[in-house]
Amino acid sequence: MGSSRLICSFIAASLIHVPLSSGVGSCVPRGSPELASITIQATGRNLTLVGKRLCWSDALFYCRDHHWDLLSIRGPEDQEMVDELVASTPFPLTRPLWVGLRRSIRGSSWFWMSGDPMDFTQWDSASHHSSPCGGVSSGEPSTWRPGSCREHLNFICFTGTTEVVKRYFSSSTRENPTCQN
Ligand SMILES: *[C@@H]1O[C@H](CO)[C@@H](O)[C@H](O)[C@H]1NC(C)=O
């Protein structure tokens, strides 16, 4: 599965298509890999909260390698599943947790990396949207907030999308390599 190359510079080289700069190497997962994870079955999808802590781009890569994608939250039911998942997790969690929230390079619109439409939002009203990567706080009820893309956080993956969706790849992050700033 290539986990030995699961570092941010690999993402920058293979997916984002930007020349590597010397600054990239600083974004390497710290500590020994945490293998714990917990999965729940939701409406047509399985949600897996991963015990590893990775920067946003590596979390995306990990989910696409082992599951389907970083989680998209399509409505209140999905949000409740997140709360349930967090509440039933036996290991310590970071706040926030990464999900597939990404802000467009120009402008302030956010989208799901999975390609799901963003008909529903649950932003923390106090958040300043200065970062292009988004997660969910692990409170009850959980809210969405941007976080520094380089932060090593727990994250939620999903499998089993029922609709044909167009996932976002390199073009969405090309000018904003997550681990360089
Ligand atoms: C969810 O996980 C179960 C158990 O591994 C599996 O049988 C099922 O096909 C999965 N469902 C989806 C939608 O991925």
The ligand as an SDF file (V2000), in Angstrom:
LIG
                    3D

 14 14  0  0  0  0  0  0  0  0999 V2000
  -19.6890   -1.6370    5.1470 C   0  0  0  0  0  0  0  0  0  0  0  0
  -18.9210   -2.5900    5.8310 O   0  0  0  0  0  0  0  0  0  0  0  0
  -19.4960   -3.8960    5.8180 C   0  0  0  0  0  0  0  0  0  0  0  0
  -18.6640   -4.7670    6.7210 C   0  0  0  0  0  0  0  0  0  0  0  0
  -17.3240   -4.7310    6.3540 O   0  0  0  0  0  0  0  0  0  0  0  0
  -19.5660   -4.3760    4.3820 C   0  0  0  0  0  0  0  0  0  0  0  0
  -20.1380   -5.6530    4.3190 O   0  0  0  0  0  0  0  0  0  0  0  0
  -20.4010   -3.3950    3.5560 C   0  0  0  0  0  0  0  0  0  0  0  0
  -20.3840   -3.7790    2.1990 O   0  0  0  0  0  0  0  0  0  0  0  0
  -19.8710   -1.9990    3.6980 C   0  0  0  0  0  0  0  0  0  0  0  0
  -20.7940   -1.0760    3.0630 N   0  0  0  0  0  0  0  0  0  0  0  0
  -20.4060   -0.0780    2.2910 C   0  0  0  0  0  0  0  0  0  0  0  0
  -21.5130    0.7650    1.7520 C   0  0  0  0  0  0  0  0  0  0  0  0
  -19.2420    0.1530    2.0160 O   0  0  0  0  0  0  0  0  0  0  0  0
  1  2  1  0
  1 10  1  0
  2  3  1  0
  3  4  1  0
  3  6  1  0
  4  5  1  0
  6  7  1  0
  6  8  1  0
  8  9  1  0
  8 10  1  0
 10 11  1  0
 11 12  1  0
 12 13  1  0
 12 14  2  0
M  END
$$$$
